[in-house]
C-alpha cells in the first residue's frame, strides 16, 4: 500500500484530495496547522491512517514533520496562506508568513521527503498552485508571486529528480467552492461577477481538483513531470 501526506487537509481542496486518495487505496496522513482534534476528526471521517499537526510558518515544526509521519510515496503540498490586500499595504508580517508557508516550507518538505522516494525509485510530489499564477488580481500580488515561485521550484526540481522515478507537478485551481471563497460564493452578486470570468460559467468543486491530483499520484502519470495543470474552468484564458 502506498502512503501519502496531504498538507492542509482538514477542509476544502486538501480534504477532498485526502478523501480521494483514501478511496484509491492510499494510506493517508491528514495534516492541520494547529488543531490536532480537528485533524483526528477528519482522519476518522474519511478513513485515513493518521493525523498530524505542524505550523508551516514555524521552521522547527516543519523540520520535525517527517519524523512524525515517516516516509511517504506521495507528498501533496496543498496548505497555503493568502492575504487579500493592495500591494502597497503588505506588511512585513504578512510578507514573511506567506513566503514561509507557501514557498519556504514547500522546499523544506520536498528536501525532507525526497531521499526515501529516490531510494525506492518511486515518488510523487504535487504542489497546489493557483489560477493567480496566470491571471492578475489587484489584491493578490504577493500570493500570486509565492505560487509562481513554487512553480519555478517544480520545474527545476522535476528535471533533477526525474531520472530516479520521482515526478514533480503542480495543479492550479481556479475559483473553487471552499471556505476560503465562501464569502464570494454565498453572495449572489459577487458570485455572478466571478462566474462571468469563467468560460464554463461556474465555480469548481474540490473533488474536481482531487481527481487531477489522484491521477498525478498514480502509476499512469509516470511520464508527466514539471507540468502545471490548470483546473480553472478556463478562467486563466
Helices and strands as residue ranges (DSSP letters): E 3-6, H 12-23, E 27-32, H 36-46, E 50-53, H 59-69, E 74-77, G 87-89, H 92-99, I 100-104, H 105-120, E 123-128, G 131-133, H 141-161, G 162-164, E 166-173, G 179-181, H 182-185, H 188-195, H 206-217, G 219-221, E 228-231
